[in-house]
């Protein structure tokens, strides 16, 4: 009896949160969101979301921060995940970019972010060259900007791959006005259970996290030049899951991870310092895949039950879980 009571007291709390807003339903299945905040006007920005269908129905949808639809880039061939990066040098210009994986075309699609307007197509860059079948199909993506030289990297996962080199990392840069993606490393342990899709970068501490869906969440150095770049630094979130480990996001003192379930996914919150689980919240989302959280605390989760994205504010979530905002 005493052991039961102690376990109950130590168990992470689970709370239900009402979304603040949600985007309009899309005609097809959504998958992954990314949030861009205008550096000059942080109250302005976009939510970008993938619609993971084969062409011509595959698309990138762009919403304002209140969830209203702004535009759509159509005719992508099964876009899976998307992320944003700030400050890419393009000749005399410095731009912000959004990068999506285009699974059926085995490439990255790069878009310039246009404040107040949306996005425009810039380039399509091949990835996983020399691979075939599912091993050549990009899935997850996270962008990392190295503090020392401001180089921008894309860390990309795929539908299948071997342990030790499941993820490939590319440096994205502009030369003579054209973008290129040069592979700089292969890395990433894999349990062999299910697949690896979700990736997130802790920019302040220089870590990359990814979801080994059937086993746990793994941590590595994000800088491919780090002396210990090939070494796995941590494996956590190994127990207490009901579904696949999916979307990941890093915010302040926390790491947030999706427990994909039907009919209502859950989101686990971990300490960024100790990796200890602190709580679980629900948003009324269906089998959620991707999530993102911006520096202003705006949290966005894909919702498969209505083919849209749910929006919440971190202070609301933190208050319900009794965490620091």
N, C-alpha and C positions, 0 to 999 in steps of 0.2 A: 504493500500500500504506500509506504514512504517513497519507494523507488518510482512508483507511478506518479505521485504528486510532484516529485523533483523533476521528472521528465516533462510533465505538463508545464511546470514553471519555466523550464529552460527552452521549451519549444518556441520557435519563431511565431509571432502572432500572424493571423490571416485576417485581412479586412477587405471590405467591398467599397469601391470608390465610384462615384457617378462621373462619367466624362463631362468635361466642360462644354465641348462641342464635338461634332463629327462632320466629316466631309460628306458630300453627296455621294450616293452609291454609283459605282462605275458599272458598265455593262458586263465586265468580265472580272476575273479574280485578280485582286491586288496582292502585293507580296511584301515590299520593303519600303520604308520611308527614310528620308534624310531631311534635315532642317538646315536652312541657310539663313543667317541673320546679317542684315546690312551693317558692316562695321562702322559706317558713319551715322546710321540711325538704327540702333539695335531693336527699336520697337517695330521696325519693318523687316520683312523677310519673306521666305517661301517655305512651304512644305512640298517636297518632291516625292512622288510615289511611283513605283513600278506596277504596271499591269502585265502580268506574266503570261501572255498568250503568244502563240506563233504569229508571225506577220500574216495579214495586215492588222490584226487586232491588238498586237502587243504595242505598248505605249509608255511614255513617261507623262504622268499627270502633274500639273503644278497648281498649288493652292496658295492662297494668302494665309497668314498665320491664324486667321479666324476660321479657317476651313472652307471658305468660298473658293470655287474653282476659278483659276485664272486662264489656263491654257493646257493644251495637250500636244505632245510630239508623237505622232502616230508612226505605224509601220516599222516598229522594232520587232526583231524575231526572237521572242521569248526573253525579255529582260527580267533578270532575277533581282539582284540587289543594287543599291545605289548609295553613294556617299559624296560629300563635298569637301573641298579644300580651298584655302584662301591664299592669294598671293602667288600665282604662277606667272613667271616672267615670260612674256611673249614679245620679243623685240623691245620696242620702246614702251610697251604697255605692260601693266600688271593686272591680271584678271583673277577672278574666282571661278572655280569650275565644279561641275557635277560629273561624276563618272559612274556609269552603269555597266553591269555585265550583260552581254547579249549572247545568251547561251547557244542558240541554234547557229549563230554565225561565228562562234568561237573567238569573240573579240570584246574589247572594251569600247563603249561609246562615250565620247567626251563632249560636254556641252559647256559653253560659256554662260555664266550667270549674268543676266542683265538687270540691274536694280530697277524696280518699279515696272519691269516689262515681262520678265520670265527667263527663258533660256533659249539658246540657239546652238545648232549642231556645229561642232568644230572638227571632229575627227573620229575615225574608227581604226583601232589598233589591235592587231592579232595577239592572242595569248595562247599559252600551252602549245606552241609550235612543236611539231615532231610527235605529238601525242595523237591518239585516235579514240573514237567512241566516247564513252562517258568521261574518260580521263582528259579529254580535250575540251570539255564543256564547262565554262566558267559559271560559278554560282555566286558566292559571297564576295564582298569587296569592302576594304577599309582603306582610307587614305591617310598617310602619315607625312608630316612636314618636319624635317630634321632641324632642330634649333640652330645648330652650328652654321650650316651653309644654306638653309632654307630649301634644300632639295625636297621634292615631293615624290612620294612612292605610293604605288598601289599594291596592296597585299591581297591576293586573289585565291579563293578556294575553288574547287571543282566538284563535279558530280561523283567522281571516284578517284582514288589515288593511293599510292603506297605510303605506309608509315615512314616518317623521316623526310618525305618530300611531297607531302600532300598539297601544301601551299607554295605558290611561287610569288616572288616579290619583284616589282618592276619600278625602275626610275622613269618618271614622266618628265620630259623636258622639251623645250622648243629650240629647234635649230633651223636657221634660215627661214623662219616663219612657219615651219611645219613641226607638228608634234610627233614624238617618238616614245616608245616604251621599251626600255632595255632591261632584260632580266638580270637581277643582281644576286639572287639566291633562291634555293629551294629549301624548305624546312617544314616541320610540323609532324609530331607524333600523332598516330591514329590508332584507335582501339580495334578497328575492323568492324565495329558495330554501327550500322546505318551509314551516316556520311558527315561531312563537315561543310557547313554553309556559313553561319553567322560569324562575323569578325568585328571587333571594335578595338580602337586604339586609345590608350591613355596618353595623350600628348604631353602632359606635364611631367609624367614620370618615365615616359619612353617605353611603355609596354604595349604589347599587342595580345589580346585575348581572343580565343575562338572556341566555338562549341563543338566538341566531339559528341555528337548527338546522343549516343547510347552510353556514354561513359563519364563525361564531366566537362569542365571548362579548363582550358590550358592557357598558360601564360609564357610568353617569350619576350626578349628584347625586340623592339620595333626597328631599331637601327641595324641594317644588315652589316655594317662595319664594326659593330660592337664585338669585343674579343670573345664574349660568350654568346654570340648570336645563335649558335646551333644548340644551345643548352635549354632544355625545358626548365622553367623556373618554378612552376607550381601546377598542380592539378587539384581542382576543388569542385564543389557541387556534384559530388559523386553519389549522394544518397538523398532521399526525400523527394524524388521526382516521380510524377505520374505519367508524363509524356516525354516527347523529345525535347532536348535542350536546343532552343532556337535563338531568337534575336538577343543581341547584347547591346548595352549602352553604359557609358561611364559618365558620372556626374558628381562633382565635388568629392565627398567622402565615400561614394557608393558605386557599386557595380550592379546593374540590373539585368536580369536574364529571364527569358520567356520559357515557361513550362507549357508546351503546346498540348492542349487538350480539347476534346469535344465534350460538352458544348460551350465550355467557359474556360479559357486559358488563365493561368496564374503567372504572376511576375515575382520572382524571388529577388530580394535585395541583400547584397553582401557588403561587408565592410571592405573598403578599398585598401585598408592597412593590413587587417588580419585575415581577410577572406572568410570571416565568420558570417553565417547567415543571420540577418537581423529581422526579417519579416517577409511577408507575402501579401500582395494585393491583387485584387481582381477589378477589371473595368467593365465587365459584361461583354467582353470580346469573345468571338468564336475561336476557332483554331488559329491563334495568332502566330505569325512567322516573325517578320521584322519589327523592330522598335528603334526609336531614336530619342535623344533628349538634348536640348540646346543649352547653351550657357546661361540663358535666362530662366531655365527650369521648365520650359515647355516640353511636355512628354507626348509622343505620338506612337500609336500602336496600330498595326494592320489588323483589320477585322474581317475575317472571311465570311461571316454570317450575312453581311450586307455589302460585301465587296467595296469597303471603304476604309477610312482611317479614323481612329478615335483620338481625341485630344484631351489632355489633362494638364494640371499644373503641379509641379513637384511639391510646393508647400502644402497643398491639400493632401497629397499622398503621405508626406512626411508627418504631418500632424496626426493622421489616422494611425500611423505606425509608431508614433511617439519618437520620431527621429529628428535630429537637427535639420532644419531646412537648408 
